[in-house]
Amino acid sequence: MSKRRMNFASNSRERKLARRNPNQQEEEEAPIPAQDLLFEKKLTFSDATGSQLTITGAYRETLMAFLTDAETKKVEEIGGGLMVPTRVANVRYELELKRNSTTYFNKWGPVASANKFKVGNSVQGFGYRDGAGEFRLNLSVIRNPNQQQEEAPIPENPNQHLLFEKKLTATETANGRLLITGAHRATVLGFLTVEERQDAEKDGVGVKVPTRDGNGNGARYELELKRNKKLNNVYLMGWQEVARAITRIPYQFHFFHTPLI
């Protein structure tokens, strides 16, 4: 018996502007003075989804050499750190530069999330001094050539339906499965074909669900829809990888069906 495939995607793709965190400001600023390239890094999965940006190799020494003695002391102090006003285009953030066994920028998560960084993107960090001589950082992003196409908004489609909306608990953000309950459970089951429903209810089987994260970095996953008929539970397996990438809750999904090629 062949398995049918389904695609879930977030309806938040229709939001053209990323939501700003409380520490972000968007405003017109004076032109940036002469800048020095302090580092350039091709982002790994941890860089694109985590809360820190680690600076390694020769760039680590270039970055540290740019600091004053007082700034270096703050960076290397146990429990300390240097707050670095940072901007991407006209949006401002505040990172925290630290150094122990590694050199890294803390509070990186809001920057990566708001700018929808993806694995393989490159970030260049340009340092400069303001009128008071304070360290400032300007970030330039080099995106993957195909990223714009990958992040194209999902078109309106008569086959697209809201199957469920759920406010995630702390357990669900760390769990390996996402439980669908209440009226949404019936909605999900009602959307399945007879064959898909049979596969979802079989022991050791399930319906493979190609899934796109439209609220974060456009990543693609494959979940598995299962139903425990005895307990009347409907859930998506393989959820943990998706949960690690989610930065905003509640998280809402639309159904978008495409034929299996």
C-alpha positions as CSV (number, residue, x, y, z in Angstrom):
1,M,0.0,0.0,0.0
2,S,1.5,3.3,-1.0
3,K,1.8,6.2,1.4
4,R,0.4,9.5,0.7
5,R,2.4,12.6,1.4
6,M,1.2,15.9,2.8
7,N,2.9,19.3,3.2
8,F,2.4,21.6,6.2
9,A,3.6,25.2,6.1
10,S,3.2,28.2,8.4
11,N,0.6,30.8,7.5
12,S,3.0,33.4,8.8
13,R,4.7,33.6,5.5
14,E,2.1,36.2,4.6
15,R,3.7,38.5,7.1
16,K,6.2,40.5,5.1
17,L,8.0,42.0,8.0
18,A,9.7,40.1,10.8
19,R,8.4,40.8,14.2
20,R,10.9,42.9,16.2
21,N,12.0,41.9,19.7
22,P,11.9,44.5,22.5
23,N,15.7,45.2,22.1
24,Q,15.3,46.1,18.5
25,Q,14.9,49.6,17.0
26,E,14.4,50.6,13.4
27,E,15.3,54.1,12.6
28,E,17.3,56.4,10.3
29,E,20.9,56.8,11.6
30,A,23.8,59.0,10.6
31,P,26.2,57.4,8.0
32,I,28.6,54.9,9.5
33,P,32.2,56.2,9.5
34,A,35.2,54.3,8.2
35,Q,34.9,50.6,9.1
36,D,37.3,47.7,9.5
37,L,36.3,44.1,8.5
38,L,36.7,42.2,11.8
39,F,35.3,38.9,10.8
40,E,33.4,36.9,8.1
41,K,31.7,33.6,8.8
42,K,29.7,31.1,6.8
43,L,26.9,30.1,9.2
44,T,26.5,26.6,10.5
45,F,23.2,25.1,11.8
46,S,24.1,26.3,15.3
47,D,24.9,29.8,14.1
48,A,21.7,30.1,12.1
49,T,19.4,28.8,14.9
50,G,21.4,29.3,18.2
51,S,21.9,32.1,20.7
52,Q,25.6,32.6,20.1
53,L,27.9,33.4,17.2
54,T,31.4,32.0,17.7
55,I,34.4,33.8,16.0
56,T,37.3,31.5,15.2
57,G,40.7,31.4,13.5
58,A,42.5,34.5,12.4
59,Y,39.3,36.6,12.6
60,R,39.3,36.0,16.4
61,E,42.6,37.7,16.7
62,T,41.5,40.5,14.3
63,L,38.4,41.1,16.5
64,M,40.3,41.2,19.7
65,A,43.0,43.5,18.3
66,F,40.3,46.1,17.5
67,L,39.4,46.4,21.2
68,T,40.9,48.8,23.7
69,D,42.6,47.5,26.8
70,A,39.5,48.3,28.9
71,E,37.2,46.6,26.4
72,T,39.4,43.5,26.3
73,K,39.3,43.3,30.1
74,K,35.5,43.4,30.1
75,V,35.4,40.7,27.4
76,E,37.7,38.3,29.3
77,E,36.4,39.0,32.8
78,I,34.6,35.9,34.3
79,G,30.9,36.7,34.4
80,G,31.5,39.9,32.4
81,G,31.1,40.9,28.8
82,L,31.2,43.9,26.5
83,M,27.9,45.2,25.2
84,V,28.2,46.0,21.5
85,P,25.5,48.1,19.8
86,T,25.0,46.3,16.4
87,R,22.9,47.0,13.4
88,V,21.8,45.1,10.3
89,A,20.6,47.6,7.8
90,N,18.7,50.1,9.9
91,V,17.6,47.7,12.6
92,R,19.6,47.9,15.8
93,Y,20.4,45.1,18.3
94,E,22.7,44.8,21.2
95,L,25.1,41.8,21.3
96,E,27.5,40.8,24.1
97,L,31.0,39.9,23.3
98,K,32.6,37.3,25.6
99,R,35.8,35.4,25.6
100,N,36.8,32.3,27.7
101,S,37.9,29.1,25.9
102,T,36.1,30.6,22.8
103,T,35.4,34.1,21.5
104,Y,31.7,34.6,20.8
105,F,28.8,37.1,20.6
106,N,26.0,36.3,23.0
107,K,22.3,37.4,22.5
108,W,22.6,36.3,18.9
109,G,19.3,34.5,18.7
110,P,17.1,37.6,18.0
111,V,19.4,38.7,15.2
112,A,19.4,35.2,13.5
113,S,15.6,34.8,13.9
114,A,14.6,38.3,12.7
115,N,16.8,38.1,9.7
116,K,15.9,34.5,8.8
117,F,19.4,33.4,8.6
118,K,20.0,30.0,7.0
119,V,22.8,27.5,7.0
120,G,25.3,28.6,4.3
121,N,24.6,32.3,4.6
122,S,27.6,34.4,5.3
123,V,27.9,37.3,7.8
124,Q,30.5,40.0,7.7
125,G,31.2,42.1,10.8
126,F,32.5,45.6,10.3
127,G,33.7,47.4,13.3
128,Y,33.9,51.2,13.8
129,R,34.0,53.8,16.5
130,D,31.3,56.4,17.1
131,G,31.9,60.0,18.0
132,A,32.6,59.0,21.6
133,G,35.1,56.3,20.6
134,E,32.7,53.5,21.6
135,F,32.9,50.2,19.7
136,R,30.0,49.6,17.2
137,L,29.3,46.7,14.9
138,N,27.7,46.7,11.5
139,L,26.6,43.3,10.0
140,S,26.4,42.6,6.3
141,V,24.6,39.4,5.2
142,I,25.4,37.4,2.1
143,R,22.5,35.0,1.4
144,N,22.4,31.8,-0.6
145,P,21.7,32.5,-4.3
146,N,18.6,30.3,-4.2
147,Q,17.3,31.5,-0.8
148,Q,15.0,34.2,-2.3
149,Q,13.3,31.5,-4.4
150,E,13.0,29.1,-1.5
151,E,11.4,31.7,0.7
152,A,8.8,32.8,-1.9
153,P,5.4,33.2,-0.2
154,I,3.1,30.2,-0.5
155,P,0.4,31.0,-3.0
156,E,-3.3,31.1,-2.4
157,N,-4.5,27.6,-3.1
158,P,-8.0,26.0,-2.7
159,N,-6.2,22.9,-1.3
160,Q,-4.8,24.9,1.6
161,H,-6.6,24.6,4.9
162,L,-5.9,25.4,8.6
163,L,-5.7,22.0,10.3
164,F,-4.7,23.1,13.7
165,E,-3.3,25.9,15.9
166,K,-1.6,25.2,19.2
167,K,0.0,27.2,21.9
168,L,3.1,25.2,22.8
169,T,3.9,24.2,26.3
170,A,7.5,23.9,27.7
171,T,7.2,20.1,27.2
172,E,6.2,20.4,23.6
173,T,9.1,22.6,22.7
174,A,11.5,19.8,23.9
175,N,9.5,16.7,23.1
176,G,9.9,14.3,20.2
177,R,6.2,14.5,19.2
178,L,3.4,17.1,19.0
179,L,0.0,16.0,20.2
180,I,-3.1,17.3,18.4
181,T,-6.1,17.5,20.6
182,G,-9.8,18.6,20.8
183,A,-11.6,19.8,17.7
184,H,-8.3,20.1,15.8
185,R,-7.7,16.4,16.1
186,A,-11.0,15.7,14.3
187,T,-10.1,18.4,11.6
188,V,-6.8,16.6,10.9
189,L,-8.4,13.2,10.7
190,G,-11.2,14.6,8.5
191,F,-8.6,15.9,6.0
192,L,-7.0,12.5,5.4
193,T,-7.9,10.1,2.7
194,V,-9.1,6.6,3.7
195,E,-5.7,5.2,2.8
196,E,-3.8,7.9,4.7
197,R,-6.0,7.3,7.8
198,Q,-5.4,3.6,7.6
199,D,-1.6,4.1,7.4
200,A,-1.8,6.6,10.4
201,E,-3.5,4.0,12.5
202,K,-1.3,1.0,11.7
203,D,1.3,-0.1,14.2
204,G,4.8,0.6,12.9
205,V,3.4,2.7,10.0
206,G,2.4,6.3,9.6
207,V,1.9,9.1,7.1
208,K,5.1,10.8,6.0
209,V,4.5,14.6,6.1
210,P,7.0,16.9,4.3
211,T,6.9,20.1,6.4
212,R,8.2,23.6,5.8
213,D,9.0,26.2,8.5
214,G,7.7,29.4,7.1
215,N,8.0,31.3,10.4
216,G,11.7,30.9,10.8
217,N,14.5,30.1,8.4
218,G,12.5,28.2,5.7
219,A,13.9,24.9,6.8
220,R,12.3,21.6,5.5
221,Y,11.6,18.7,7.7
222,E,9.7,15.4,7.5
223,L,7.3,14.5,10.2
224,E,5.2,11.4,10.6
225,L,1.5,11.5,11.4
226,K,0.3,8.7,13.7
227,R,-2.9,7.8,15.5
228,N,-3.3,5.6,18.5
229,K,-6.9,4.5,18.0
230,K,-7.3,2.9,21.4
231,L,-6.2,6.2,23.2
232,N,-7.7,8.4,20.4
233,N,-4.3,10.2,20.2
234,V,-3.2,12.0,17.0
235,Y,0.4,13.2,17.0
236,L,3.3,14.2,14.8
237,M,6.5,12.3,15.3
238,G,10.0,13.7,14.5
239,W,8.9,17.0,16.2
240,Q,12.0,17.7,18.2
241,E,14.1,19.0,15.4
242,V,11.3,21.4,14.4
243,A,10.8,22.5,18.1
244,R,14.5,23.5,18.4
245,A,14.1,25.9,15.5
246,I,10.9,27.6,16.7
247,T,11.5,31.0,18.3
248,R,7.9,32.3,18.5
249,I,4.8,30.8,20.0
250,P,1.9,30.1,19.6
251,Y,2.8,28.5,16.3
252,Q,0.2,28.1,13.6
253,F,0.2,25.8,10.6
254,H,-1.7,25.8,7.3
255,F,-2.1,22.7,5.1
256,F,-0.7,23.0,1.6
257,H,-1.1,20.0,-0.6
258,T,1.0,19.3,-3.7
259,P,1.0,16.1,-5.8
260,L,3.7,13.6,-5.1
261,I,6.3,13.8,-7.9
